[in-house]
Amino acid sequence: MGNIIAIVGRPNVGKSTLFNRLVEKRQAIIHDESGVTRDRHYGISDWNGVNFTVIDTGGYVEKTENIFEKEIKNQIILALNEASLILFMVDCKDGLTNDDKNFSQIIREINKKTILVANKADNYKTELNSNEFYELGLKNTPMVPISSQSGSGTGDLLDLVVSKLEKESIEKDGILPRISILGRPNVGKSSFINALLGEERNIVTKISGTTRDSIDTKYNLFNKKLIITDTAGIRKKGKVNENIEFYSVMRSIQAMQDSDVCIVMIDAKQGFESQDMNILGLASKYKKGIILMINKWDLIDKDTKTTKLFEDKIKSKISPLTFIPIIFTSVINKKRIHKIIEISLNVYNNRNQKISTSKLNNILLPEIKKTPPPATKGKYIKIKYITQLPTKTPTFAFFCNLPQYIKEPYKRFLKNKIRENFNFLGVPITIILRKK
């Protein structure tokens, strides 16, 4: 197993700030409000040639009636069980607290290699304050004063981390397909991830906005490895009234940009709404593979025509994005959840396929000859040559004598002919007209 480091501690001691510094990205949301980080959050770091996975966790609170804080505690325990090394973070400015003492008892019970990280040691005086944490009585646990904000002491911390890890570095998986789960709040995104993994990977409640960060999870299906990203729900701009929610939506859009395939989930009971169209349009704009997942289909009263009527209604609303496959699922009953991943991998392969120039010309030029571009101003347009460009997403160049006279309807005709003859299900394609 690879080296996994869990950053743990009570709320607001600076865990997410250290996490971002270690992975060298602003990946976890940072805010003065307690409880911003809720799920386990993973990232990759390395020091002196040794690679390791870092887990950011929510803040531990011992006695609470808050539904999120109870779930955060469960997530922390899961992270501790996963970890090969624990970074127990405390706050030099606040000093030793009862929550620190309570949490140190859990650290003893876990009985794993641990480093006590005394954060916010921004000057000599606060660094001296770190000595009181020896009262925790964690034997054989070294302590390192740092400032995760400025980076002071993090080099010493990483030297110590690497010395306690297994010497072989993590085997790199190469470039894995990235699939993001997107949609409005409370449509079942986190429940879908948990159902796939068979564990409570992400916190699920009925409260809108439970997921705040975009959470990456490695998954293996049919011996094919991939990364699935759970994201925060994307609401209309006018309904986003909280700073943290604004950052969460930004993370969701970033996850979309980083992914290869976007699964856009909608709630069958709520139906297809304008915000769903906005998300689909954005995914299409970024040239991502797209699948439309209709969740909670078990809650719909159905007859033999219901599915077809629902699908036709959606297709009329998403036109011209009718190349997007529509799959009806029930996450709670685990119906077709693996089918969604299987189709996602097919869409990923469609998006990466390369068609030879000879095949394109042999198939498409006779079709174009049958239905040539309409003449404009008495001038006839002749398409002479077609090739797929070496881009990340499917892009086709059509070389002709008068590219400026080819109108949008004929461009749609060319796209349709490509789709009729080649499998680009779920994938936006781009047409470029060039002068020959």
C-alpha positions as CSV (number, residue, x, y, z in Angstrom):
1,M,0.0,0.0,0.0
2,G,1.2,3.5,-0.7
3,N,2.2,6.0,2.0
4,I,-0.9,7.9,3.3
5,I,-0.7,10.8,5.7
6,A,-3.8,12.1,7.6
7,I,-3.9,15.6,8.9
8,V,-6.2,15.6,12.0
9,G,-7.1,17.8,14.9
10,R,-9.9,20.0,16.3
11,P,-11.5,22.7,14.2
12,N,-9.6,25.8,12.9
13,V,-6.1,24.7,13.8
14,G,-4.9,25.1,10.2
15,K,-5.3,21.6,8.7
16,S,-6.5,22.7,5.3
17,T,-3.8,25.4,5.0
18,L,-1.1,22.8,5.6
19,F,-2.9,20.4,3.2
20,N,-2.9,23.1,0.4
21,R,0.8,23.8,1.1
22,L,1.8,20.1,0.9
23,V,-0.1,19.5,-2.4
24,E,0.9,22.9,-3.7
25,K,-2.6,23.8,-4.8
26,R,-5.5,25.8,-3.3
27,Q,-7.5,22.5,-3.3
28,A,-9.2,22.6,0.1
29,I,-11.4,25.5,1.0
30,I,-10.1,27.7,3.9
31,H,-12.3,29.9,6.0
32,D,-12.4,31.3,9.5
33,E,-15.7,29.6,10.1
34,S,-15.5,26.3,12.0
35,G,-16.5,23.1,10.2
36,V,-15.8,24.2,6.6
37,T,-14.0,20.9,5.8
38,R,-16.4,18.0,6.1
39,D,-15.4,15.1,4.0
40,R,-12.0,13.5,3.7
41,H,-10.0,15.3,1.0
42,Y,-7.1,13.7,-0.8
43,G,-4.1,15.1,-2.6
44,I,-0.6,13.9,-3.8
45,S,2.6,15.4,-2.4
46,D,6.3,14.5,-2.6
47,W,9.5,15.5,-0.7
48,N,13.0,14.5,-1.7
49,G,11.8,12.1,-4.3
50,V,9.3,10.3,-2.0
51,N,5.6,10.5,-3.1
52,F,2.8,10.2,-0.6
53,T,-1.0,10.8,-0.4
54,V,-2.2,13.5,2.0
55,I,-5.7,13.4,3.6
56,D,-7.3,16.6,4.9
57,T,-10.1,16.0,7.5
58,G,-12.7,18.0,9.3
59,G,-12.2,19.3,12.8
60,Y,-12.8,16.9,15.6
61,V,-15.4,17.9,18.3
62,E,-16.0,15.5,21.2
63,K,-19.6,16.2,22.3
64,T,-22.0,17.6,19.8
65,E,-25.6,17.3,18.6
66,N,-24.6,18.9,15.2
67,I,-25.4,16.4,12.4
68,F,-22.3,17.5,10.4
69,E,-19.9,17.3,13.3
70,K,-21.1,13.8,14.1
71,E,-20.5,12.7,10.5
72,I,-17.1,14.5,10.5
73,K,-16.0,12.4,13.5
74,N,-16.8,9.2,11.5
75,Q,-14.8,10.6,8.5
76,I,-11.8,11.3,10.8
77,I,-11.9,7.7,12.2
78,L,-11.9,6.3,8.6
79,A,-9.0,8.6,7.7
80,L,-7.0,7.5,10.7
81,N,-7.6,3.8,9.8
82,E,-6.4,4.5,6.3
83,A,-3.3,6.4,7.3
84,S,0.2,5.1,7.6
85,L,1.3,8.3,9.4
86,I,-0.8,10.8,11.4
87,L,-0.1,14.5,11.7
88,F,-1.9,15.6,14.9
89,M,-2.2,19.3,14.6
90,V,-2.6,21.7,17.5
91,D,-2.7,25.5,17.8
92,C,0.1,27.4,19.6
93,K,-2.0,30.6,19.9
94,D,-5.0,28.9,21.6
95,G,-2.8,26.5,23.6
96,L,-3.9,23.1,25.0
97,T,-7.6,22.6,25.0
98,N,-10.0,19.8,26.2
99,D,-10.7,18.8,22.6
100,D,-6.9,18.3,22.1
101,K,-6.8,16.1,25.2
102,N,-9.9,14.1,24.1
103,F,-8.5,13.6,20.6
104,S,-5.1,12.5,21.9
105,Q,-6.9,9.5,23.6
106,I,-8.1,8.4,20.1
107,I,-4.5,8.8,18.8
108,R,-3.3,6.4,21.6
109,E,-6.0,3.9,20.7
110,I,-5.2,4.0,17.0
111,N,-1.5,3.3,17.9
112,K,0.1,4.5,14.6
113,K,3.1,6.5,13.9
114,T,2.3,10.1,14.8
115,I,3.9,13.6,14.6
116,L,2.5,16.3,16.8
117,V,2.4,19.5,14.6
118,A,2.3,22.7,16.7
119,N,0.8,25.2,14.2
120,K,0.7,29.0,14.2
121,A,4.2,29.2,15.7
122,D,4.7,32.5,13.9
123,N,7.2,33.9,16.2
124,Y,9.6,33.0,19.1
125,K,6.9,33.6,21.8
126,T,4.3,31.4,20.2
127,E,6.9,28.7,19.4
128,L,7.7,28.6,23.2
129,N,4.0,28.0,23.9
130,S,4.3,24.7,22.0
131,N,6.0,23.1,25.0
132,E,2.7,22.8,26.8
133,F,1.6,20.2,24.3
134,Y,4.0,17.7,25.9
135,E,1.3,17.5,28.6
136,L,-0.7,15.3,26.1
137,G,1.7,12.5,27.1
138,L,2.1,11.0,23.6
139,K,5.2,8.9,24.1
140,N,7.6,8.4,21.2
141,T,5.7,11.2,19.3
142,P,8.0,14.0,18.1
143,M,6.7,17.6,17.9
144,V,7.5,20.1,15.2
145,P,6.5,23.8,15.6
146,I,5.4,25.2,12.2
147,S,3.5,28.0,10.6
148,S,1.3,26.5,7.8
149,Q,0.4,30.1,6.7
150,S,4.0,31.3,6.1
151,G,5.6,27.9,5.5
152,S,8.0,28.3,8.4
153,G,9.1,24.9,9.7
154,T,7.3,22.9,7.1
155,G,10.7,21.8,5.6
156,D,11.7,20.3,8.9
157,L,8.3,18.6,9.2
158,L,8.6,17.1,5.7
159,D,12.1,15.8,6.5
160,L,10.6,14.0,9.5
161,V,7.6,12.8,7.6
162,V,9.8,11.2,4.9
163,S,12.0,9.5,7.5
164,K,9.0,7.7,8.9
165,L,7.5,6.6,5.6
166,E,8.2,3.4,3.7
167,K,11.2,4.0,1.5
168,E,9.6,2.8,-1.8
169,S,7.7,5.7,-3.3
170,I,4.1,5.3,-4.4
171,E,3.7,3.6,-7.8
172,K,2.3,6.2,-10.2
173,D,-0.9,5.2,-11.9
174,G,-0.2,7.2,-15.0
175,I,-2.9,9.3,-16.5
176,L,-6.3,8.0,-15.3
177,P,-9.7,8.9,-16.7
178,R,-11.3,11.6,-14.6
179,I,-15.0,11.6,-14.2
180,S,-16.8,14.3,-12.3
181,I,-20.3,14.1,-10.8
182,L,-22.2,17.4,-11.2
183,G,-25.6,18.7,-10.6
184,R,-27.9,20.9,-8.4
185,P,-27.8,20.3,-4.6
186,N,-29.4,17.2,-3.1
187,V,-29.8,15.2,-6.3
188,G,-27.8,12.3,-4.9
189,K,-24.2,12.8,-6.0
190,S,-22.5,11.8,-2.7
191,S,-24.9,8.9,-2.3
192,F,-23.9,7.7,-5.8
193,I,-20.2,7.7,-4.8
194,N,-20.9,5.9,-1.6
195,A,-23.0,3.3,-3.4
196,L,-20.2,2.6,-5.9
197,L,-17.6,2.2,-3.2
198,G,-19.7,0.3,-0.7
199,E,-18.7,2.7,2.1
200,E,-19.6,6.1,3.5
201,R,-16.8,7.9,1.6
202,N,-18.7,11.2,1.5
203,I,-21.1,12.7,4.1
204,V,-24.8,12.5,3.0
205,T,-27.6,14.4,4.7
206,K,-30.9,15.8,3.5
207,I,-29.5,19.3,4.0
208,S,-28.7,21.2,0.8
209,G,-25.0,22.1,0.5
210,T,-23.6,19.2,2.6
211,T,-20.7,18.7,0.2
212,R,-18.5,21.8,-0.1
213,D,-15.2,20.6,-1.6
214,S,-14.7,18.6,-4.7
215,I,-13.7,15.2,-3.5
216,D,-11.5,12.8,-5.6
217,T,-11.8,9.1,-5.2
218,K,-9.9,6.3,-7.0
219,Y,-12.1,3.6,-8.3
220,N,-11.6,0.3,-10.2
221,L,-14.2,-1.2,-12.5
222,F,-13.6,-4.1,-14.8
223,N,-9.9,-3.8,-14.1
224,K,-10.0,-0.2,-15.3
225,K,-8.8,2.4,-12.9
226,L,-10.3,5.9,-12.9
227,I,-10.8,8.9,-10.6
228,I,-14.3,10.0,-9.7
229,T,-14.9,13.5,-8.3
230,D,-17.9,14.3,-6.1
231,T,-18.7,18.0,-6.3
232,A,-20.8,20.6,-4.4
233,G,-24.2,21.3,-5.9
234,I,-24.3,24.1,-8.4
235,R,-27.2,26.5,-7.8
236,K,-28.1,29.7,-9.8
237,K,-25.9,32.7,-9.0
238,G,-28.8,34.6,-7.4
239,K,-29.3,31.8,-4.9
240,V,-25.7,31.6,-3.7
241,N,-25.6,33.8,-0.7
242,E,-22.8,32.4,1.4
243,N,-19.0,33.0,0.8
244,I,-18.3,29.3,1.4
245,E,-20.9,28.2,-1.0
246,F,-19.5,30.5,-3.6
247,Y,-16.1,28.9,-3.2
248,S,-17.7,25.4,-3.4
249,V,-19.4,26.2,-6.7
250,M,-16.0,27.5,-8.0
251,R,-14.5,24.2,-7.0
252,S,-17.2,22.3,-8.8
253,I,-16.6,24.3,-12.0
254,Q,-12.8,23.7,-11.6
255,A,-13.5,19.9,-11.2
256,M,-15.5,20.1,-14.5
257,Q,-12.6,21.8,-16.2
258,D,-10.2,19.1,-14.9
259,S,-12.3,16.1,-15.9
260,D,-12.6,14.1,-19.0
261,V,-16.2,13.1,-18.6
262,C,-19.0,14.9,-16.7
263,I,-22.0,12.9,-15.3
264,V,-24.7,15.5,-14.9
265,M,-27.2,14.2,-12.3
266,I,-30.8,15.4,-12.1
267,D,-33.6,14.5,-9.7
268,A,-36.4,12.7,-11.5
269,K,-39.0,14.1,-9.1
270,Q,-37.8,17.7,-9.7
271,G,-37.4,17.2,-13.4
272,F,-35.1,18.9,-15.9
273,E,-34.7,22.6,-15.0
274,S,-32.9,25.6,-16.5
275,Q,-29.9,25.2,-14.1
276,D,-29.4,21.6,-15.4
277,M,-29.2,23.1,-18.9
278,N,-26.7,25.7,-17.7
279,I,-24.5,22.9,-16.4
280,L,-24.8,20.8,-19.6
281,G,-24.0,23.9,-21.6
282,L,-20.9,24.6,-19.6
283,A,-19.7,21.0,-19.9
284,S,-20.2,21.2,-23.7
285,K,-18.4,24.6,-23.8
286,Y,-15.4,23.0,-22.1
287,K,-15.6,20.1,-24.7
288,K,-16.1,17.4,-22.0
289,G,-17.7,14.0,-22.5
290,I,-21.2,14.3,-21.0
291,I,-23.8,11.8,-19.6
292,L,-27.1,12.8,-18.2
293,M,-28.0,10.7,-15.2
294,I,-31.7,10.7,-14.1
295,N,-31.6,9.7,-10.4
296,K,-34.5,8.7,-8.1
297,W,-36.3,7.0,-11.0
298,D,-37.8,4.6,-8.4
299,L,-39.9,7.4,-7.1
300,I,-41.7,8.0,-10.4
301,D,-45.1,6.3,-11.2
302,K,-44.4,4.5,-14.4
303,D,-46.1,2.7,-17.3
304,T,-44.5,1.3,-20.5
305,K,-44.3,4.8,-22.1
306,T,-43.0,6.8,-19.2
307,T,-39.3,6.5,-19.9
308,K,-39.6,7.2,-23.6
309,L,-41.8,10.3,-22.9
310,F,-39.4,11.6,-20.3
311,E,-36.4,11.1,-22.5
312,D,-38.1,12.8,-25.5
313,K,-39.1,15.7,-23.3
314,I,-35.4,16.2,-22.2
315,K,-34.0,15.8,-25.7
316,S,-36.3,18.6,-26.9
317,K,-35.0,20.8,-24.1
318,I,-31.3,20.1,-24.6
319,S,-31.3,20.4,-28.4
320,P,-28.8,20.6,-30.1
321,L,-27.0,18.5,-27.4
322,T,-28.9,15.4,-28.4
323,F,-25.7,13.4,-28.6
324,I,-25.7,13.1,-24.8
325,P,-26.8,9.6,-23.5
326,I,-29.6,9.7,-20.9
327,I,-29.5,6.9,-18.3
328,F,-32.3,6.3,-15.7
329,T,-31.1,5.1,-12.3
330,S,-31.9,4.6,-8.7
331,V,-28.9,5.2,-6.4
332,I,-30.7,4.1,-3.3
333,N,-31.7,0.8,-5.0
334,K,-28.3,0.5,-6.8
335,K,-30.0,0.2,-10.2
336,R,-27.8,0.9,-13.2
337,I,-25.1,2.6,-11.1
338,H,-22.3,0.5,-12.6
339,K,-23.9,0.9,-16.0
340,I,-23.3,4.7,-15.6
341,I,-19.5,4.1,-15.0
342,E,-19.3,1.6,-17.9
343,I,-20.9,4.2,-20.3
344,S,-18.6,6.9,-18.9
345,L,-15.6,4.8,-19.9
346,N,-17.1,4.3,-23.4
347,V,-17.6,8.1,-23.7
348,Y,-14.0,8.6,-22.5
349,N,-12.8,6.3,-25.2
350,N,-15.0,8.0,-27.8
351,R,-13.5,11.4,-26.8
352,N,-9.9,10.1,-27.3
353,Q,-10.4,8.2,-30.5
354,K,-8.5,9.2,-33.6
355,I,-9.9,8.5,-37.1
356,S,-7.5,8.2,-40.0
357,T,-7.6,10.8,-42.7
358,S,-8.2,8.2,-45.4
359,K,-11.2,6.8,-43.6
360,L,-12.7,10.2,-43.1
361,N,-12.3,11.2,-46.8
362,N,-13.5,7.8,-48.1
363,I,-16.7,8.0,-46.0
364,L,-17.6,11.7,-45.8
365,L,-16.6,13.1,-49.2
366,P,-19.2,10.9,-51.1
367,E,-21.9,12.1,-48.6
368,I,-20.8,15.8,-49.2
369,K,-20.9,15.2,-52.9
370,K,-24.6,14.1,-52.6
371,T,-25.4,17.2,-50.5
372,P,-22.9,19.9,-51.3
373,P,-22.9,23.3,-49.5
374,P,-25.5,25.7,-51.1
375,A,-24.0,28.2,-53.6
376,T,-23.7,31.7,-52.3
377,K,-23.6,34.8,-54.6
378,G,-23.4,32.5,-57.6
379,K,-20.2,30.9,-56.3
380,Y,-20.0,27.1,-55.8
381,I,-18.3,25.8,-52.7
382,K,-16.3,22.6,-53.0
383,I,-14.9,20.6,-50.0
384,K,-11.8,18.8,-51.1
385,Y,-10.2,17.3,-48.0
386,I,-11.0,16.3,-44.4
387,T,-8.6,15.5,-41.5
388,Q,-8.9,15.2,-37.7
389,L,-6.6,17.6,-36.0
390,P,-4.2,16.5,-33.2
391,T,-6.1,18.1,-30.4
392,K,-7.2,16.8,-27.0
393,T,-10.9,16.9,-28.1
394,P,-12.4,15.7,-31.4
395,T,-11.8,18.5,-33.9
396,F,-12.1,18.1,-37.7
397,A,-10.8,20.4,-40.4
398,F,-12.6,20.7,-43.7
399,F,-10.5,22.2,-46.5
400,C,-12.5,24.0,-49.2
401,N,-12.2,26.8,-51.8
402,L,-14.6,29.3,-50.0
403,P,-14.8,28.5,-46.3
404,Q,-16.2,32.0,-45.5
405,Y,-19.5,31.1,-47.3
406,I,-20.3,28.0,-45.4
407,K,-23.2,28.8,-43.0
408,E,-24.1,27.4,-39.6
409,P,-26.8,25.0,-40.8
410,Y,-24.3,23.2,-43.1
411,K,-21.8,23.0,-40.3
412,R,-24.5,21.1,-38.3
413,F,-25.0,18.9,-41.3
414,L,-21.3,18.0,-41.4
415,K,-21.4,17.3,-37.6
416,N,-24.4,15.0,-38.1
417,K,-22.6,13.1,-40.9
418,I,-19.6,12.6,-38.6
419,R,-21.9,11.2,-35.9
420,E,-23.8,9.0,-38.3
421,N,-20.6,7.3,-39.4
422,F,-18.4,7.3,-36.3
423,N,-19.2,6.7,-32.6
424,F,-19.0,10.1,-30.8
425,L,-21.8,9.3,-28.3
426,G,-21.6,11.8,-25.4
427,V,-18.8,13.9,-27.0
428,P,-19.0,17.4,-28.4
429,I,-17.2,17.7,-31.7
430,T,-15.7,20.8,-33.3
431,I,-15.7,21.7,-37.0
432,I,-13.1,24.1,-38.5
433,L,-13.2,25.3,-42.1
434,R,-10.0,26.2,-43.8
435,K,-9.1,27.4,-47.2
436,K,-7.4,24.9,-49.6
